Amino acid sequence: RFGAVMCCCGPCAMYRRSAMLSLLDQYETQLYRGKPSDFGEDRHLTILMLSAGFRTEYVPSAIAATVVPDTMGVYLRQQLRWARSTFRDTLLAFPVLPRLDRYLTLDVIGQNGGLLLLALSVLTGIGQFALTATVPWWTILVIGSMTLVRCSVAAYRARQLRFLGFALHTLVNIFLLIPL
């Protein structure tokens, strides 16, 4: 729908051999802070593909299997790795964004800036509650509104109401990932 996918998840992704070979050196020599990187390789490869002018595409009829976390500790470690790669690889994505759908720019900014604003809002709300013993209704309203707007835009653009369900991920962020 948007003309690109910003992260082709490793076990669910397929690439043309010629495309992969043209980017293999860049992919294998991925560095983070001058050291070889061992996380976020799927997002990194997706950004490399888009930077090289290739398309990335979601195929809803595709069937794939993968291993998912089966304990809270494994899930939290996975989410921490993903957050690190999201922040790191956003810098790689900026030059590509002008060529892509505007919604993808909003999504990339939302994935990064939104999480930082969410953390700041939660801390502000906790501070208000701790100092004044009042419920931070404005903070709750802003967080809820931002979440619903982002999910509604995605649902509208994709013409699929199921994107509204992603709003539940905000609760996961607030109660699990931000504390982590």
Phi, psi and chi 1 to 4 in degrees:
 res  aa     phi    psi   chi1   chi2   chi3   chi4
   1 ARG       -  -39.0  176.7   77.4 -178.7  144.0
   2 PHE   -98.2   -2.4  -55.1  120.2      -      -
   3 GLY    87.1   -1.6      -      -      -      -
   4 ALA  -168.3  157.2      -      -      -      -
   5 VAL  -117.4  132.9  174.3      -      -      -
   6 MET   -83.1  -16.9  -64.2  -53.1  -66.7      -
   7 CYS  -147.9  108.8 -178.8      -      -      -
   8 CYS   -86.8  107.9  -62.8      -      -      -
   9 CYS   -60.8  130.8  -60.8      -      -      -
  10 GLY   -39.6  -62.7      -      -      -      -
  11 PRO   -72.2  -11.6   23.4  -30.9      -      -
  12 CYS  -106.7    4.6  -56.3      -      -      -
  13 ALA  -103.2  147.0      -      -      -      -
  14 MET  -132.3  140.2  -69.1  177.1   35.6      -
  15 TYR  -129.5  149.3  -62.8   96.2      -      -
  16 ARG   -67.4  139.2  -82.0 -172.8  -48.6 -147.1
  17 ARG   -57.1  -43.7 -179.6  178.7  172.2   82.7
  18 SER   -62.6  -37.9   58.6      -      -      -
  19 ALA   -67.1  -44.7      -      -      -      -
  20 MET   -63.2  -45.1 -171.3   69.6 -159.4      -
  21 LEU   -63.6  -34.2  -71.6  174.6      -      -
  22 SER   -68.4  -20.8   69.9      -      -      -
  23 LEU  -114.0    3.7  -61.2  169.7      -      -
  24 LEU   -58.0  -43.7 -164.9   56.2      -      -
  25 ASP   -61.5  -44.6  -73.9  -20.1      -      -
  26 GLN   -65.2  -38.9  -73.6  176.6  -83.8      -
  27 TYR   -68.1  -44.2  176.1   63.5      -      -
  28 GLU   -74.6  -20.0  -71.3 -176.4  -29.7      -
  29 THR  -105.4   28.3   58.0      -      -      -
  30 GLN   -61.9  126.6  177.9 -175.2    1.8      -
  31 LEU  -119.6  151.6  -60.4  176.0      -      -
  32 TYR  -135.7  118.4  179.2   65.0      -      -
  33 ARG    55.5   39.8  -59.5  171.1  115.1 -173.1
  34 GLY    80.4    0.9      -      -      -      -
  35 LYS  -119.0  151.1  -63.6  178.9 -177.7  172.4
  36 PRO   -56.6  134.5  -23.9   32.6      -      -
  37 SER   -94.0  139.7  176.6      -      -      -
  38 ASP  -124.8   22.3   61.4   -9.3      -      -
  39 PHE  -139.0  154.1   63.6   88.3      -      -
  40 GLY    70.5   24.6      -      -      -      -
  41 GLU   -65.6  -29.1   63.5  -76.1  -15.2      -
  42 ASP   -69.6  -42.6   47.8    2.7      -      -
  43 ARG   -66.4  -41.6 -177.5  176.8  -61.0  -85.9
  44 HIS   -60.1  -45.6 -177.6   72.5      -      -
  45 LEU   -64.7  -38.7 -178.6   56.3      -      -
  46 THR   -61.2  -45.1  -56.4      -      -      -
  47 ILE   -65.1  -39.6  -58.6  -60.8      -      -
  48 LEU   -60.2  -43.0  -72.8  175.7      -      -
  49 MET   -60.7  -47.3  -70.2  -74.4  175.3      -
  50 LEU   -65.4  -39.1  -69.1  169.5      -      -
  51 SER   -63.1  -33.5  -63.0      -      -      -
  52 ALA   -81.2   -1.9      -      -      -      -
  53 GLY    94.6    3.7      -      -      -      -
  54 PHE   -79.8  158.4  -65.7  108.7      -      -
  55 ARG   -94.0  149.6  -74.5 -174.1  -10.9 -153.3
  56 THR  -120.2  139.8   56.2      -      -      -
  57 GLU  -141.5  141.2 -169.6  172.9  -50.4      -
  58 TYR   -91.7  130.7  170.9   69.5      -      -
  59 VAL  -117.2  101.8 -179.5      -      -      -
  60 PRO   -64.4  -21.2   17.8  -25.0      -      -
  61 SER   -86.9   -7.0   60.6      -      -      -
  62 ALA   -68.7  147.2      -      -      -      -
  63 ILE  -120.1  129.8  -61.9  171.8      -      -
  64 ALA  -141.5  156.6      -      -      -      -
  65 ALA  -125.6  147.2      -      -      -      -
  66 THR  -151.6  171.6 -173.2      -      -      -
  67 VAL   -98.3  132.9  176.2      -      -      -
  68 VAL  -116.3  156.7  -63.6      -      -      -
  69 PRO   -58.1  139.1  -22.4   32.0      -      -
  70 ASP  -115.0    1.4   57.9   -3.3      -      -
  71 THR  -136.1  159.7   66.4      -      -      -
  72 MET   -62.8  -39.4 -173.6   58.4   67.1      -
  73 GLY   -61.9  -44.5      -      -      -      -
  74 VAL   -65.4  -41.4  174.4      -      -      -
  75 TYR   -61.6  -45.1  171.2   73.8      -      -
  76 LEU   -66.0  -38.9  -68.4  173.8      -      -
  77 ARG   -63.3  -41.2  -77.7 -168.1  -60.1  -82.6
  78 GLN   -61.3  -46.4  174.3 -161.4   59.4      -
  79 GLN   -64.9  -35.9  -67.9  -60.2  -54.0      -
  80 LEU   -65.1  -44.3 -174.4   58.1      -      -
  81 ARG   -59.6  -45.6  -79.1 -167.0  -39.2  -86.1
  82 TRP   -64.2  -40.2  -73.7    2.1      -      -
  83 ALA   -63.6  -43.1      -      -      -      -
  84 ARG   -59.8  -45.2  -74.1 -159.0  -50.2  -43.6
  85 SER   -69.9  -33.3   72.5      -      -      -
  86 THR   -61.9  -48.9  -63.0      -      -      -
  87 PHE   -64.8  -45.0  -72.7  123.0      -      -
  88 ARG   -64.1  -48.5  178.7 -162.8   62.3 -160.4
  89 ASP   -78.9   -8.3  -70.2  -33.4      -      -
  90 THR   -61.9  -37.8  -65.8      -      -      -
  91 LEU   -60.9  -36.2  -62.8  175.3      -      -
  92 LEU   -69.7  -29.7  -67.1  173.5      -      -
  93 ALA   -79.1  -26.0      -      -      -      -
  94 PHE   -52.9  -46.0  -81.4  143.4      -      -
  95 PRO   -65.2  -22.2  -18.8   28.7      -      -
  96 VAL   -83.3  -31.0  176.3      -      -      -
  97 LEU   -55.2  -40.0  -69.2  175.0      -      -
  98 PRO   -60.0  -24.1  -25.3   34.0      -      -
  99 ARG   -84.0   -9.8  -62.6 -167.9  -38.3 -113.5
 100 LEU  -106.3  174.5  -56.8  176.1      -      -
 101 ASP   -58.4  142.4 -172.8  -83.7      -      -
 102 ARG   -60.2  -31.4  -73.6  178.1  -70.6  170.5
 103 TYR   -61.9  -36.0  174.3   75.9      -      -
 104 LEU   -64.8  -35.4  -68.3  172.5      -      -
 105 THR   -62.7  -45.7  -59.3      -      -      -
 106 LEU   -59.2  -41.4  174.6   65.0      -      -
 107 ASP   -65.8  -44.0 -171.1   56.4      -      -
 108 VAL   -63.4  -44.1  167.3      -      -      -
 109 ILE   -64.3  -40.7  -69.6  168.7      -      -
 110 GLY   -64.3  -37.5      -      -      -      -
 111 GLN   -65.3  -29.8  -75.9 -176.9   19.9      -
 112 ASN  -101.4  -63.3  -67.2  -85.5      -      -
 113 GLY   -62.8  -37.7      -      -      -      -
 114 GLY   -61.9  -42.7      -      -      -      -
 115 LEU   -65.6  -39.0  -80.3  177.2      -      -
 116 LEU   -67.5  -42.2  -64.5  173.9      -      -
 117 LEU   -65.0  -38.1  -73.7  173.0      -      -
 118 LEU   -62.3  -45.8  179.6   61.6      -      -
 119 ALA   -61.6  -43.3      -      -      -      -
 120 LEU   -64.0  -41.3 -177.4   60.5      -      -
 121 SER   -63.6  -43.5  -62.7      -      -      -
 122 VAL   -63.0  -44.9  168.5      -      -      -
 123 LEU   -62.4  -40.6  -70.3  173.8      -      -
 124 THR   -62.8  -44.3  -58.8      -      -      -
 125 GLY   -62.9  -41.9      -      -      -      -
 126 ILE   -63.7  -41.8  -69.6  169.9      -      -
 127 GLY   -61.5  -44.3      -      -      -      -
 128 GLN   -61.5  -44.3  176.2 -175.7  -27.0      -
 129 PHE   -64.0  -42.2 -174.7   73.4      -      -
 130 ALA   -67.6  -39.0      -      -      -      -
 131 LEU   -85.3  -32.2  -65.6  173.5      -      -
 132 THR  -117.9   -7.2   65.9      -      -      -
 133 ALA    58.3   28.4      -      -      -      -
 134 THR  -114.7  149.1   59.6      -      -      -
 135 VAL   -73.1  130.0  176.0      -      -      -
 136 PRO   -78.6   70.5   28.2  -32.7      -      -
 137 TRP   -60.0  -37.9  -68.9  113.0      -      -
 138 TRP   -65.1  -40.0  -81.0  107.8      -      -
 139 THR   -63.7  -44.7  -57.8      -      -      -
 140 ILE   -61.9  -42.9  -66.6  168.0      -      -
 141 LEU   -63.4  -43.3 -177.2   63.4      -      -
 142 VAL   -64.9  -45.8  167.6      -      -      -
 143 ILE   -61.3  -46.7  -69.4  170.6      -      -
 144 GLY   -61.9  -42.1      -      -      -      -
 145 SER   -64.7  -46.1  -61.8      -      -      -
 146 MET   -59.9  -41.6  -72.6  174.6   56.7      -
 147 THR   -64.3  -48.2  -61.2      -      -      -
 148 LEU   -66.0  -37.6  -72.1  177.2      -      -
 149 VAL   -62.8  -48.9  165.3      -      -      -
 150 ARG   -61.2  -46.0 -176.4  168.5 -179.2 -121.4
 151 CYS   -69.3  -35.0  -65.1      -      -      -
 152 SER   -67.6  -40.5  -64.0      -      -      -
 153 VAL   -61.7  -43.9  168.0      -      -      -
 154 ALA   -63.6  -43.8      -      -      -      -
 155 ALA   -63.7  -42.2      -      -      -      -
 156 TYR   -65.0  -48.7  172.9   76.0      -      -
 157 ARG   -64.7  -38.2  -68.1  -66.0  -50.1  -94.5
 158 ALA   -86.2  -10.4      -      -      -      -
 159 ARG    58.8   38.5  -51.0  -81.3 -167.8  -84.3
 160 GLN  -140.2  116.6  -65.7 -176.5   23.1      -
 161 LEU   -63.0  -22.2  -74.2  176.6      -      -
 162 ARG   -60.8  -19.6   65.9 -171.3  176.2  112.8
 163 PHE   -66.3  -20.0  -81.0   90.4      -      -
 164 LEU   -65.1  -28.1  -66.3  175.2      -      -
 165 GLY   -63.7  -20.4      -      -      -      -
 166 PHE   -64.5  -16.6 -169.9   64.8      -      -
 167 ALA   -58.5  -28.5      -      -      -      -
 168 LEU   -63.5  -23.8  -62.7  174.0      -      -
 169 HIS   -65.7  -24.3 -163.8  -97.5      -      -
 170 THR   -60.2  -39.9  -62.5      -      -      -
 171 LEU   -64.9  -39.4  -62.1  173.1      -      -
 172 VAL   -61.4  -43.3  172.3      -      -      -
 173 ASN   -60.6  -47.1  -86.1  -48.3      -      -
 174 ILE   -66.2  -45.6  -69.2  172.0      -      -
 175 PHE   -94.3  -17.1  -64.9  108.5      -      -
 176 LEU  -120.4  -52.6  -74.3  175.3      -      -
 177 LEU   -79.5  -40.1  -57.6 -180.0      -      -
 178 ILE   -63.1  -46.0  -71.1  174.9      -      -
 179 PRO   -59.3  -34.1  -25.2   34.0      -      -
 180 LEU   -65.0      -  177.0   65.5      -      -
